[in-house]
Amino acid sequence: MDSSDAVLKQIRAAFEREHRINLHHHPIAMEFDNGVLTLEGEVQDIAAKKLALELGGAEDGVRGVIDRLRVIPSERREDGDIRDAVCSFLLQEPNLFNATVKVWQKERVETLRNAGVEPAGTIVASVENGVITLDGEVLSLSHKRLAGVLAWWTPGCRDVVNGLEVMPPEEDSDDEVADALRLVLEKDPLVHADQIRASVSNCVVTLEGLVGDEEEKKMAELDAWYLFAVDKVINRIEVKA
């Protein structure tokens, strides 16, 4: 067994130990060349995607990871339908009312809302093969995170590339992540935010509280995983008997 095969064997073993990654139902193709690991496949949710990237990148000898993992969408949709839905989310979000919203459509950029001379940022959305890309500038990390979660919530979404810049630049912090998560939980119609407590330490989110069913517990966890820069979520939420 050469060194590349040994690294891939170790990574596969790490994936099999992680219960959120189900290689039997959702295989992940792996290649390792010159220190670069490529992961490709369709995984069950955002948690499996982020955990696979973290575990793969943590293996000795891996200097970089190429991410070609996609999440199985709640429903399959054409790119045009996904584009219309994500733009609707962005346009209707009150926290983004002062932002200019544009979309790539038929190889050109179309302005859907011009917020004026001094907009609170500009968001440019595009969709290709179910992958939503957000480019442009926003005023805060909370706006960047919120826009990213709205993209993840879009029916048909398979991945989100959040390329939004924060201008002026803002230093990230656990408090900022916690504030963004609280905002997202309050906006999620499937979650009772007042029944959930969230804390953040080194970008690791811990959820506690008491909810009505397993689906709500799962959705609260996924909302945390959707946040930009969150790579681990500890779900201690209990379900009412």
C-alpha positions as CSV (number, residue, x, y, z in Angstrom):
1,M,0.0,0.0,0.0
2,D,1.5,3.4,-1.0
3,S,1.3,6.5,1.1
4,S,-1.7,7.9,-0.8
5,D,-3.7,4.7,-0.3
6,A,-2.8,4.7,3.4
7,V,-4.1,8.3,3.8
8,L,-7.3,7.5,2.0
9,K,-7.8,4.4,4.2
10,Q,-7.4,6.5,7.4
11,I,-9.9,9.1,6.1
12,R,-12.4,6.4,5.2
13,A,-12.1,4.9,8.6
14,A,-12.7,8.4,10.2
15,F,-15.8,8.8,8.0
16,E,-17.1,5.4,9.1
17,R,-16.7,6.3,12.8
18,E,-18.7,9.5,12.3
19,H,-22.4,8.6,12.6
20,R,-23.5,11.7,10.6
21,I,-21.6,10.4,7.5
22,N,-23.3,7.4,5.9
23,L,-21.0,6.0,3.3
24,H,-23.2,3.0,2.6
25,H,-26.2,5.1,1.5
26,H,-24.2,8.2,0.3
27,P,-20.8,7.2,-1.0
28,I,-18.0,9.8,-1.1
29,A,-15.4,9.5,-3.9
30,M,-12.0,10.4,-2.6
31,E,-8.7,11.2,-4.4
32,F,-5.4,12.2,-2.8
33,D,-2.6,13.6,-4.9
34,N,0.4,15.7,-3.9
35,G,-1.1,16.5,-0.5
36,V,-4.5,17.6,-2.0
37,L,-7.6,15.7,-1.1
38,T,-10.6,15.8,-3.4
39,L,-14.0,14.8,-2.0
40,E,-16.9,14.3,-4.4
41,G,-20.4,13.0,-3.9
42,E,-23.9,13.7,-2.6
43,V,-24.3,13.6,1.2
44,Q,-27.5,13.6,3.3
45,D,-27.2,17.1,4.9
46,I,-25.0,20.1,5.6
47,A,-23.6,18.4,8.8
48,A,-22.3,15.4,6.8
49,K,-20.7,17.8,4.3
50,K,-18.9,20.0,6.9
51,L,-17.8,17.0,9.0
52,A,-16.4,15.2,6.0
53,L,-14.4,18.3,5.0
54,E,-13.1,18.8,8.6
55,L,-12.1,15.1,9.1
56,G,-10.5,14.9,5.7
57,G,-8.5,18.1,6.2
58,A,-7.4,17.0,9.6
59,E,-5.6,13.8,8.4
60,D,-1.8,13.9,8.5
61,G,-0.3,14.7,5.1
62,V,-3.4,16.6,3.8
63,R,-2.4,20.1,2.9
64,G,-5.6,21.1,1.1
65,V,-9.1,19.9,0.3
66,I,-11.1,20.4,-2.9
67,D,-14.8,20.4,-2.0
68,R,-17.1,18.8,-4.6
69,L,-19.6,17.6,-2.1
70,R,-23.2,18.4,-2.6
71,V,-26.2,18.0,-0.3
72,I,-29.3,16.1,-1.3
73,P,-32.0,18.8,-1.7
74,S,-35.4,18.6,0.0
75,E,-36.8,18.5,-3.5
76,R,-35.2,18.5,-7.0
77,R,-35.6,21.8,-8.9
78,E,-34.3,23.4,-12.1
79,D,-31.8,26.1,-11.7
80,G,-34.3,28.8,-12.9
81,D,-36.7,27.8,-10.1
82,I,-34.0,27.8,-7.5
83,R,-32.8,31.2,-8.7
84,D,-36.3,32.7,-8.5
85,A,-36.8,31.3,-5.0
86,V,-33.5,32.5,-3.5
87,C,-34.0,36.0,-5.0
88,S,-37.5,36.1,-3.5
89,F,-36.0,35.2,-0.1
90,L,-33.4,38.0,-0.4
91,L,-35.9,40.6,-1.6
92,Q,-38.4,39.8,1.2
93,E,-35.9,39.7,4.1
94,P,-36.4,42.9,6.2
95,N,-32.8,43.0,7.3
96,L,-31.7,43.2,3.7
97,F,-34.3,45.8,2.5
98,N,-31.5,48.4,2.1
99,A,-29.4,46.1,0.0
100,T,-29.2,46.2,-3.8
101,V,-30.1,42.7,-5.1
102,K,-28.9,41.4,-8.5
103,V,-28.9,38.1,-10.3
104,W,-27.0,36.4,-13.0
105,Q,-29.5,35.3,-15.7
106,K,-28.7,34.2,-19.2
107,E,-25.1,35.3,-18.9
108,R,-25.9,38.8,-17.8
109,V,-26.5,40.5,-14.5
110,E,-30.1,41.8,-13.9
111,T,-30.8,44.3,-11.1
112,L,-33.9,43.2,-9.2
113,R,-33.8,46.0,-6.6
114,N,-31.6,49.1,-6.6
115,A,-31.4,50.4,-3.1
116,G,-30.3,53.9,-4.1
117,V,-27.1,55.9,-3.9
118,E,-25.8,54.5,-0.6
119,P,-27.2,51.0,-0.4
120,A,-26.4,48.7,2.6
121,G,-24.5,46.4,0.3
122,T,-25.0,44.7,-3.0
123,I,-25.8,41.0,-3.3
124,V,-25.4,39.2,-6.6
125,A,-26.9,35.7,-6.8
126,S,-26.3,33.0,-9.3
127,V,-27.2,29.3,-9.6
128,E,-25.5,26.4,-11.4
129,N,-26.4,22.8,-11.0
130,G,-28.3,23.5,-7.8
131,V,-25.3,25.4,-6.3
132,I,-26.2,28.9,-5.1
133,T,-23.3,31.5,-5.2
134,L,-23.6,34.8,-3.4
135,D,-21.1,37.6,-4.4
136,G,-20.9,41.3,-3.6
137,E,-20.6,43.3,-0.3
138,V,-22.7,43.6,2.9
139,L,-22.3,45.7,6.0
140,S,-21.8,43.0,8.6
141,L,-21.0,39.4,9.2
142,S,-24.6,38.9,10.5
143,H,-25.9,40.1,7.1
144,K,-23.4,37.7,5.3
145,R,-24.5,34.8,7.6
146,L,-28.2,35.6,7.2
147,A,-28.0,35.7,3.4
148,G,-26.2,32.4,3.4
149,V,-28.8,30.7,5.5
150,L,-31.6,32.0,3.3
151,A,-29.7,30.4,0.3
152,W,-29.5,27.1,2.2
153,W,-33.2,27.3,3.0
154,T,-34.0,27.6,-0.8
155,P,-35.9,24.5,-2.1
156,G,-33.6,22.6,-4.5
157,C,-30.3,24.0,-3.1
158,R,-27.5,21.5,-3.2
159,D,-24.7,23.8,-1.9
160,V,-24.0,27.4,-1.1
161,V,-20.8,29.4,-1.9
162,N,-20.9,32.5,0.2
163,G,-18.5,34.9,-1.3
164,L,-20.0,38.0,0.2
165,E,-17.4,40.5,1.5
166,V,-18.0,42.5,4.6
167,M,-17.2,46.2,4.1
168,P,-15.8,47.7,6.1
169,P,-14.1,44.6,7.4
170,E,-15.3,43.2,10.7
171,E,-13.6,41.0,13.2
172,D,-15.5,37.7,13.8
173,S,-16.3,36.5,17.3
174,D,-18.3,33.9,19.2
175,D,-20.8,36.6,20.1
176,E,-21.3,37.5,16.5
177,V,-22.0,33.9,15.6
178,A,-24.4,33.6,18.5
179,D,-26.3,36.7,17.5
180,A,-26.6,35.5,13.9
181,L,-27.9,32.1,15.1
182,R,-30.5,33.7,17.3
183,L,-31.7,35.8,14.4
184,V,-31.9,32.7,12.2
185,L,-33.7,30.6,14.8
186,E,-36.3,33.3,15.2
187,K,-36.9,33.4,11.5
188,D,-37.3,29.7,11.0
189,P,-41.0,28.9,11.0
190,L,-40.3,25.3,12.0
191,V,-38.5,26.2,15.2
192,H,-39.7,27.7,18.5
193,A,-36.7,29.9,19.2
194,D,-37.8,30.8,22.7
195,Q,-37.5,27.2,23.7
196,I,-33.8,26.9,22.6
197,R,-30.7,28.1,24.2
198,A,-27.5,28.5,22.1
199,S,-23.9,29.1,23.2
200,V,-20.8,29.5,21.1
201,S,-17.2,28.8,21.9
202,N,-14.4,28.9,19.3
203,C,-17.2,28.7,16.6
204,V,-18.5,25.5,18.1
205,V,-22.3,25.8,18.7
206,T,-24.0,24.1,21.6
207,L,-27.8,23.8,21.6
208,E,-30.0,23.1,24.6
209,G,-33.6,23.4,25.4
210,L,-36.9,21.4,25.1
211,V,-38.8,21.1,21.8
212,G,-42.0,19.3,20.6
213,D,-40.6,16.7,18.3
214,E,-37.5,15.3,16.7
215,E,-38.0,17.2,13.5
216,E,-37.8,20.6,15.3
217,K,-34.7,19.4,17.1
218,K,-33.1,18.4,13.7
219,M,-34.1,21.7,12.1
220,A,-32.6,23.8,14.9
221,E,-29.3,21.9,14.5
222,L,-29.3,22.3,10.7
223,D,-29.8,26.1,11.1
224,A,-26.6,26.2,13.2
225,W,-24.7,24.1,10.7
226,Y,-25.8,26.5,7.9
227,L,-24.0,29.4,9.5
228,F,-20.8,30.6,7.8
229,A,-17.7,29.5,9.8
230,V,-19.5,27.0,12.0
231,D,-17.8,23.6,11.8
232,K,-19.2,21.8,14.8
233,V,-22.6,21.6,16.5
234,I,-23.4,19.9,19.8
235,N,-27.1,19.2,20.0
236,R,-28.3,18.7,23.5
237,I,-31.9,19.7,22.8
238,E,-34.4,17.4,24.5
239,V,-37.8,16.3,23.0
240,K,-40.9,16.4,25.1
241,A,-42.1,13.0,26.2
